[in-house]
Amino acid sequence: MSDRNSLKSILLLAANPKHTESLRLQEEEKKIKERLRLAGYGKVPINSAGAVSPIDFQQAMLDFEPQIVHFSGHGVGQEGLVFEDEIEYEKLVDSEALADLFELFADQVECVVLNACYSEIQAEAIAKHVNYVIGMSNKIGDEAAIKFAVGFYTALV
């Protein structure tokens, strides 16, 4: 995936519902975009959506047809990833539902990054359908999550 011609589309998704620990998701997005721009990938389509619900997630996958999907937010281990509902409160999405979603896009998506605490279980489920999936086995602080994301895209390009 480090071939300049193979990097075609990135989808950055973020969720930080009400009454959950505040995350610096906009800063993470900004730094990822800046890293890619500095590396000469300024023309790579990078689409983003914040405050995503499960339906927003699916629609963004259909609309943007990304090769790389990057989710930033909260994870709660076995229970799933934390998305937002229609009134911005938490909506948990479990591993099976995420795996089912990515199965639909298996021919298109090459890499999934789950930059969320305790997202290893979801990563393992998604990996049944996507070749490269990254999840976190433990809690990850906000600053570390941002540094990881920037480092990942630096290594990718």
Contacts in CASP RR format, 6 or more apart in sequence:
PFRMAT RR
TARGET T0000
AUTHOR 0000-0000-0000
METHOD contacts of the structure
MODEL  1
MSDRNSLKSILLLAANPKHTESLRLQEEEKKIKERLRLAGYGKVPINSAG
AVSPIDFQQAMLDFEPQIVHFSGHGVGQEGLVFEDEIEYEKLVDSEALAD
LFELFADQVECVVLNACYSEIQAEAIAKHVNYVIGMSNKIGDEAAIKFAV
GFYTALV
1 7 0 8 1.000
1 110 0 8 1.000
1 111 0 8 1.000
1 132 0 8 1.000
1 156 0 8 1.000
2 156 0 8 1.000
2 157 0 8 1.000
4 41 0 8 1.000
4 157 0 8 1.000
6 67 0 8 1.000
7 41 0 8 1.000
7 44 0 8 1.000
7 67 0 8 1.000
7 68 0 8 1.000
7 156 0 8 1.000
7 157 0 8 1.000
8 44 0 8 1.000
8 45 0 8 1.000
8 67 0 8 1.000
9 44 0 8 1.000
9 45 0 8 1.000
9 46 0 8 1.000
9 47 0 8 1.000
9 64 0 8 1.000
9 65 0 8 1.000
9 66 0 8 1.000
9 67 0 8 1.000
9 68 0 8 1.000
10 36 0 8 1.000
10 44 0 8 1.000
10 45 0 8 1.000
10 46 0 8 1.000
10 47 0 8 1.000
10 66 0 8 1.000
10 67 0 8 1.000
10 68 0 8 1.000
10 69 0 8 1.000
10 70 0 8 1.000
11 47 0 8 1.000
11 48 0 8 1.000
11 49 0 8 1.000
11 60 0 8 1.000
11 61 0 8 1.000
11 64 0 8 1.000
11 66 0 8 1.000
11 68 0 8 1.000
11 69 0 8 1.000
11 70 0 8 1.000
12 29 0 8 1.000
12 32 0 8 1.000
12 46 0 8 1.000
12 47 0 8 1.000
12 48 0 8 1.000
12 49 0 8 1.000
12 70 0 8 1.000
12 72 0 8 1.000
13 48 0 8 1.000
13 49 0 8 1.000
13 50 0 8 1.000
13 52 0 8 1.000
13 56 0 8 1.000
13 57 0 8 1.000
13 60 0 8 1.000
13 69 0 8 1.000
13 70 0 8 1.000
13 71 0 8 1.000
13 72 0 8 1.000
14 23 0 8 1.000
14 25 0 8 1.000
14 26 0 8 1.000
14 28 0 8 1.000
14 29 0 8 1.000
14 48 0 8 1.000
14 49 0 8 1.000
14 50 0 8 1.000
14 51 0 8 1.000
14 52 0 8 1.000
14 71 0 8 1.000
14 72 0 8 1.000
14 73 0 8 1.000
15 50 0 8 1.000
15 51 0 8 1.000
15 52 0 8 1.000
15 53 0 8 1.000
15 71 0 8 1.000
15 72 0 8 1.000
15 73 0 8 1.000
15 74 0 8 1.000
15 81 0 8 1.000
15 82 0 8 1.000
15 83 0 8 1.000
15 84 0 8 1.000
16 22 0 8 1.000
16 23 0 8 1.000
16 25 0 8 1.000
16 51 0 8 1.000
16 73 0 8 1.000
16 74 0 8 1.000
17 74 0 8 1.000
17 82 0 8 1.000
17 83 0 8 1.000
17 84 0 8 1.000
17 85 0 8 1.000
17 88 0 8 1.000
17 89 0 8 1.000
17 90 0 8 1.000
17 91 0 8 1.000
18 88 0 8 1.000
18 89 0 8 1.000
18 90 0 8 1.000
19 89 0 8 1.000
19 90 0 8 1.000
20 74 0 8 1.000
20 82 0 8 1.000
20 90 0 8 1.000
21 74 0 8 1.000
23 72 0 8 1.000
23 73 0 8 1.000
23 74 0 8 1.000
23 142 0 8 1.000
23 145 0 8 1.000
24 142 0 8 1.000
24 146 0 8 1.000
25 50 0 8 1.000
25 72 0 8 1.000
25 73 0 8 1.000
27 146 0 8 1.000
28 72 0 8 1.000
28 115 0 8 1.000
28 145 0 8 1.000
28 146 0 8 1.000
28 149 0 8 1.000
29 48 0 8 1.000
29 72 0 8 1.000
31 146 0 8 1.000
31 149 0 8 1.000
31 150 0 8 1.000
32 46 0 8 1.000
32 70 0 8 1.000
32 149 0 8 1.000
32 150 0 8 1.000
32 153 0 8 1.000
33 46 0 8 1.000
35 150 0 8 1.000
35 151 0 8 1.000
35 153 0 8 1.000
35 154 0 8 1.000
35 157 0 8 1.000
36 42 0 8 1.000
36 44 0 8 1.000
36 46 0 8 1.000
36 153 0 8 1.000
36 157 0 8 1.000
39 153 0 8 1.000
39 154 0 8 1.000
39 157 0 8 1.000
40 157 0 8 1.000
41 157 0 8 1.000
45 64 0 8 1.000
47 60 0 8 1.000
47 63 0 8 1.000
47 64 0 8 1.000
47 66 0 8 1.000
49 56 0 8 1.000
49 60 0 8 1.000
50 56 0 8 1.000
51 84 0 8 1.000
51 88 0 8 1.000
52 60 0 8 1.000
52 83 0 8 1.000
52 84 0 8 1.000
53 83 0 8 1.000
53 84 0 8 1.000
53 85 0 8 1.000
53 86 0 8 1.000
53 91 0 8 1.000
54 83 0 8 1.000
54 91 0 8 1.000
54 93 0 8 1.000
54 97 0 8 1.000
56 83 0 8 1.000
57 83 0 8 1.000
57 93 0 8 1.000
57 101 0 8 1.000
58 101 0 8 1.000
61 69 0 8 1.000
61 101 0 8 1.000
61 104 0 8 1.000
61 105 0 8 1.000
61 109 0 8 1.000
65 108 0 8 1.000
66 108 0 8 1.000
66 109 0 8 1.000
67 108 0 8 1.000
67 109 0 8 1.000
67 110 0 8 1.000
67 111 0 8 1.000
68 109 0 8 1.000
68 110 0 8 1.000
68 111 0 8 1.000
68 112 0 8 1.000
68 113 0 8 1.000
69 109 0 8 1.000
69 111 0 8 1.000
69 112 0 8 1.000
69 113 0 8 1.000
70 112 0 8 1.000
70 113 0 8 1.000
70 115 0 8 1.000
70 149 0 8 1.000
71 81 0 8 1.000
71 112 0 8 1.000
71 113 0 8 1.000
71 114 0 8 1.000
71 115 0 8 1.000
71 116 0 8 1.000
72 115 0 8 1.000
72 116 0 8 1.000
72 145 0 8 1.000
72 149 0 8 1.000
73 81 0 8 1.000
73 82 0 8 1.000
73 115 0 8 1.000
73 116 0 8 1.000
74 81 0 8 1.000
74 82 0 8 1.000
74 90 0 8 1.000
74 116 0 8 1.000
74 117 0 8 1.000
75 81 0 8 1.000
75 82 0 8 1.000
75 116 0 8 1.000
75 117 0 8 1.000
75 118 0 8 1.000
75 119 0 8 1.000
75 122 0 8 1.000
76 82 0 8 1.000
76 92 0 8 1.000
76 117 0 8 1.000
76 118 0 8 1.000
77 117 0 8 1.000
77 118 0 8 1.000
77 119 0 8 1.000
77 120 0 8 1.000
77 121 0 8 1.000
77 122 0 8 1.000
78 95 0 8 1.000
78 121 0 8 1.000
79 92 0 8 1.000
79 94 0 8 1.000
80 92 0 8 1.000
80 93 0 8 1.000
80 94 0 8 1.000
80 95 0 8 1.000
80 98 0 8 1.000
80 119 0 8 1.000
80 121 0 8 1.000
80 122 0 8 1.000
81 92 0 8 1.000
81 93 0 8 1.000
81 98 0 8 1.000
81 114 0 8 1.000
81 116 0 8 1.000
81 119 0 8 1.000
81 122 0 8 1.000
82 90 0 8 1.000
82 91 0 8 1.000
82 92 0 8 1.000
82 116 0 8 1.000
83 90 0 8 1.000
83 91 0 8 1.000
83 92 0 8 1.000
83 93 0 8 1.000
84 90 0 8 1.000
84 91 0 8 1.000
85 91 0 8 1.000
94 122 0 8 1.000
95 121 0 8 1.000
95 122 0 8 1.000
95 124 0 8 1.000
95 125 0 8 1.000
95 126 0 8 1.000
96 125 0 8 1.000
98 122 0 8 1.000
98 125 0 8 1.000
98 126 0 8 1.000
99 125 0 8 1.000
99 126 0 8 1.000
99 128 0 8 1.000
99 129 0 8 1.000
102 109 0 8 1.000
102 112 0 8 1.000
102 126 0 8 1.000
102 129 0 8 1.000
102 130 0 8 1.000
103 128 0 8 1.000
103 129 0 8 1.000
105 129 0 8 1.000
106 129 0 8 1.000
106 130 0 8 1.000
109 130 0 8 1.000
110 130 0 8 1.000
110 131 0 8 1.000
110 132 0 8 1.000
111 130 0 8 1.000
111 131 0 8 1.000
111 132 0 8 1.000
111 133 0 8 1.000
111 134 0 8 1.000
112 123 0 8 1.000
112 126 0 8 1.000
112 130 0 8 1.000
112 132 0 8 1.000
112 133 0 8 1.000
112 134 0 8 1.000
113 133 0 8 1.000
113 134 0 8 1.000
113 135 0 8 1.000
113 149 0 8 1.000
113 152 0 8 1.000
114 122 0 8 1.000
114 123 0 8 1.000
114 126 0 8 1.000
114 133 0 8 1.000
114 134 0 8 1.000
114 135 0 8 1.000
114 136 0 8 1.000
115 135 0 8 1.000
115 136 0 8 1.000
115 140 0 8 1.000
115 145 0 8 1.000
115 148 0 8 1.000
115 149 0 8 1.000
116 135 0 8 1.000
116 136 0 8 1.000
116 140 0 8 1.000
117 136 0 8 1.000
117 138 0 8 1.000
117 139 0 8 1.000
117 140 0 8 1.000
117 141 0 8 1.000
118 136 0 8 1.000
118 137 0 8 1.000
118 138 0 8 1.000
118 139 0 8 1.000
119 135 0 8 1.000
119 136 0 8 1.000
120 135 0 8 1.000
120 136 0 8 1.000
120 137 0 8 1.000
122 135 0 8 1.000
123 133 0 8 1.000
123 134 0 8 1.000
123 135 0 8 1.000
124 133 0 8 1.000
126 133 0 8 1.000
127 133 0 8 1.000
134 152 0 8 1.000
140 148 0 8 1.000
END
